[in-house]
Amino acid sequence: MPEAANNTPVHLGMTKEEVLKALGHKPKSIQTSPRGEVWHYDNVELAAIPFNFGFRPEFKNYMFDNNGILVDFNATQPTK
């Protein structure tokens, strides 16, 4: 389960406001559909830092229903 910046774990059933507060920053992009919203986060801009040999990409998606409730999320953690 992804751990949030302020040490509040993100969990199913949270509202969009609660997830935003837990993560500490807005998503990089938001996709909407008739079923709700998907918030996308990643760290790919860190790849552009010179000599960042330890860079590992991370991708996180948070899916909300039409009522703004978190119904699913996933995270691709970097490989070592």
N, C-alpha and C positions, 0 to 999 in steps of 0.2 A: 504494500500500500504506500503511495507516495506520501512523504512527510513534508509538511508545510514549513515555510520560512519561520513562522513564529512558534514552531513545535506543536501546533494544533493539527492532528491528523485529519486529512480529508476523508470523509466517509459518505456512503450513500445516504440519501435523505436530507442532505444539507441544501440550503437555499443558495442561489447565485451569490447573494451578498455574503453569506457565511464562507463560501469557497473563496471569493475574492479577498476577504479579510484574512483567511488562513494562508493563502498563497502570497499575499503582500503586494501583488502587482497585477495589472490588467493582462489579459491574454494577448498573444501576438496576432491572432486572427480569430474571428467568430464566424461560423457558418450556420445559417438558419435553414430550416426545412419545415414542412408541415408538422413534423413530430417534435420539434423543439430546436435547441441550439447545441452546437459543439464548440467548445473553447479549445484552442490549440496553443500549446507552449512548446518552444524548443530553444536550444542554445547554439544553433549553427553559426551565429555571428562570431562566436568565440574562435572559430576556425581561422579567421582572418588575422588573428593576433600573431605577429612574427615570433617564431621560435616557440610556439605553443605545442610542443611535441607530445604533451600528455593529453591533448584534447580528445574527448570522447563525446560524440553527439548524444543528446537526450531528447526524447519526444514524449509529450504528455497530452492527452485529450480527455476532456471532461464533458459528458453528455447530460444535458438538462431536458426535462420534458416541457410541455407548454405551460406548466404552472411554475417553472423556474426551480424545480427540484432535481438534484443530482441523481440520475438513475444508472449511470455507468461511468467508469473511467479506466484508463489504462496508461501505463508508462513503459517506455522502452528504455531500460537502463543501459548505460555504457558497458561494453565488454572490457575486460582488463587484459 
